[in-house]
Amino acid sequence: MTNLHEVSGSETDGGSNNQERENQSEASHNKSPLLSDPWKPCRQPRAIVKECLLQLRCCLGAVCGMEWYGYAALGILMAFLSFLMDLGVTKLLTAHQWLYTKLEGNSLLQFFCWTLYPSCLCAVTSSFSHNICPFSTGSGIPEVRTMLAGIEMPHYLSLTNLFTKFLGLICTLAAGSTVFLGKVGPLVHLSSMVGDYLSKLCSLIRDNKKDKAAGEMLVVAAAVGVASCFGAPVSGVLFSVEVMSSHFARRHYLPCFFSATCGALTFRLFSVWSGDAETLQALFKTDFPTSLPFYPLEILLFAFLGLLCGAVSCCYLACHRWILQFTKTNPVFIKLLTSEKGLYSGMVAFLLASVTFPHFAGQYMASKYTTKQLLTSLLDSRQWSCQSHNASVHSEPEPLLEWTSSGIPVHLSLAFFLLMKMWMLVLACTLPVPAGYFMPVFVYGAALGRLLGEVVVRVLCSGMTSGQQWVSINPGGYALAGAAALSGAVTHTLSPALLAIELTGQFSHAVPVLLATLLANALARSGHRPSFYDALSISKRLPHLPSLKKACPWLPSTPVGQVLGAKPEQLQKAAGPEEVQHVVNTSSETQIPVVDSHETQILLGFVRRSELLMFLRHSQTETLEKHLDEVCCIHPTSVLLSPHNTVQEALNILIVVGAQTLFVTERGRLVGLITWPEMKNILEDLAAEI
C-alpha cells in the first residue's frame, strides 16, 4: 500500500513532466529514450542517426513491405557467400596443383603431396566442425526439410553453425575431386540460416508486428541456395517446391522467384566482375549444334538412358542405405565416428586420394580434373571415339587428352571411372564433414550418359542421315540427359532436368532430358524406395513424417489416440481464481481448454493464457469473486480431432491451417490436445520404432 501511495505521489508531482515527455516522444519518434540515459556517449548524434533511420524505414516501407527488402538482401548475401567460397576453394586448389607440379620427377613426394593435402583438410574440417558445432556436418537439407514441416530445431540455425559450416565447406571442397563432394546442400542450409536472421530483423523493424507464416523465409532460402550456387533461379524454385516443402503455398512463389533472381543475377555479375566471364552466361558453356540437335530416332536412346540411370540410382541408393546402417551398427565405425572423427576423415580421404593418384589408378579416370572441369569435359560436343581413331588428327583436344592419357580407349576410361566412383562416392558420404551430395551424382550421371553416347558414336561413327542433312551424334547431349536423369532419380525430383538446361543453356535438348528424367524417376520410385535425403532423415531419426513413411508405410496411419500424452490441464467454465492460478502455474500452454465441468468433460472452447493472467489481476483488485466465464472470453474451436484420426491427418491440419493447438475429443468429451512440441515428440517416438 505504501508503494502505491509513493507511486501516486510521484505521478502527481511529475505530471507535467510526464506530459512534456510524451509530447517530445511523439514529436521525435522515440528520441527521448536515447537522451534520457546520461551514461550513453554521443547522445545527440545517436538520436539524429536513429531519426534518420526511422525516416528511411518510412520511405522504404512506403514503396513495399520490409520483408521484400529482406528477400533481396538474402539473394545478394548468398550470392556473395557463394562467390567468396568459390574464390577460396580455387586458391586452395591452385596451391595444391602448383605444389604437385613443382615436385614433378619425384613420384614419392608427389604421392605424399597428392594424398596428405586432402587428408589434412578433411581431418581439420572434421575436428573443427565436431568441436565447434557438431550440427554443421553433412548436407543440412534433411534438417531444413524437417524445420519446414513445422518442427523447431533452433540449434541448426545458430550463428555458430553458420560460421562453422562455411569454413568447413571451403576445406571440404578444397580436397577436390579426390573426395568428390559438392556444395549444393550446405549452401541451402547456409541460406536458411541467413534467411532466419533476416526474418527476425525484418520483424523487428516492421511497423506491423504480426508475424508472417513461420516457414516463409526458409522456403525462400531453399530456392536462393540453389540459385546462388549455379545461377539458376527457376530450377532453384522448383527444387524448393519438390524437395523442401511438403505443403508449398501459392503465396511463396513470388518471394521465391524474386529472391532467387536476385541471387542468380548477383552471382553471375560477380563472375563478370572477377574476370571469369565476359558477360552474363550459363555456368557451363556448351556449343551443341542448334540446327538439328538430335536425330528423331535418338529419342529411343534417351529413353533407354533414362531407364539405365534409374537402375543405377537404385543400386546407388541401396549401397548408400547399407553403408549408413553399417556405420551405425559396426563397433569400430561407431567408435571412430563418435570420438575420433578427425582420424576417420583423414583415413578415408587418404584412401580415396591413394586410389586417384595420377601415377596409379587415377590415370584411368581423369583424376587431375576438378569437379567443374570433369563436368565441362563430359559435356563436350565433340566425338572422342572418332577423333581418337582418326589418324589424320595429330593434336587431340584437351578434354580427350586427359581421358586418354593412359593410352587406353576412352570407353574403358569412362567405364573404369563409373566403376570406381560408385564405391568411392558411397564411402565419401560417411565423412563427418560439411558436404553436398548432389553435384557428385550429377557428374556421375554425366559420365554414364557420355559413355552411352560414345558407344553409339563408336557403333555409328559415320553418322546418321535425316533427309538431306547430315546429323552427327552429339555425346554431350547424352551426358546432359544422364546428369539430369541420375540426379533426379537419386533425389526423386524433376528439378535437375531444368537445372541441367539452365546450367548449359541448351534448351534444344529439353525434351530428351525431361524424358530421361521422368523414366529414371519412375524406375527409382517403384517399390516406395526412399530417396537419398529420405534415407538420411531415416538414419538420423529426424521427425519428418514423409521420410518416415518411406521406411514404415504404416506410421502415418497410426491413430492419434494411441500416441497422445498425458491429459492436459483444463478449466471448467465456473472456475475461480484459485483454480485458474493452479492451471497457470502448472501448464505452459498458450491455449487452455475450457470444459463444461470436470464431471462431464464437454469441451466448450479455449481461453488464452494472457486472458487468464488478466483475470488473476482483476481478481486481486476487486472484492467480488467472479467466475471464469464472467470475465474471460471462451473462444470456440474451429477444428476438432477424433482419437481415430491419423497422425498424418493431424500433421496436415497443423501445417495447412496454421493452428498452434488441436483439441482431441470423443463425443464432445475432451481427450487430449496436440501442439507442435507434442507433434515433435510423437514423430520422434515413431522414428525410434524404426
Secondary structure, DSSP 8 states (H G I E B T S, - for coil): -HHHHHHHHHHHHTHHHHHHHHHHHHHHTS-HHHHT-TTSSSHHHHHHHHHHHHHHHHHHHHHS-HHHHHHHHHHHHHHHHHHHHHHHHHHHHHHHHHHHHHTTT-HHHHHHHHHHHHHHHHHHHHHHHHHH-GGGSB--HHHHHHHHTT---GGGG-HHHHHHHHHHHHHHHHTGGGT--BSHHHHHHHHHHHHHHHHHHHHHH-SS-----TTHHHHHHHHHHHHHHHS-HHHHHHHIIIII-SS--GGGHHHHHHHHHHHHHHHHHHHHHTTS-SSS--SS-----SSS-S-TTHHHHHHHHHHHHHHHHHHHHHHHHHHHHHHHH-HHHHHHHHH-HHHHHHHHHHHHHHHT-TTTGGGGTTTTS-HHHHHHHHT--S-HHHHHT-TT--S--HHHHHHTTTSS-HHHHHHHHHHHHHHHHHHHTT--SB-BSHHHHHHHHHHHHHHHHHHHHHHTTT-EEETTEEE---HHHHHHHHHHHHHHHHHT-SHHHHHHHHHH--GGGHHHHHHHHHHHHHHHHTT----HHHHHHHHHT-S-HHHHHHH-TTGGG-BHHHH--S----EETT--HHHHHHHHHH---SEEEEES-TTT-BEEEEEEHHHHHHHHHHHHH-SS---HHHHS--B--S-EE-TTSBHHHHHHHHHHH--SEEEEEETTEEEEEEEHHHHHHHHHHHHHT-
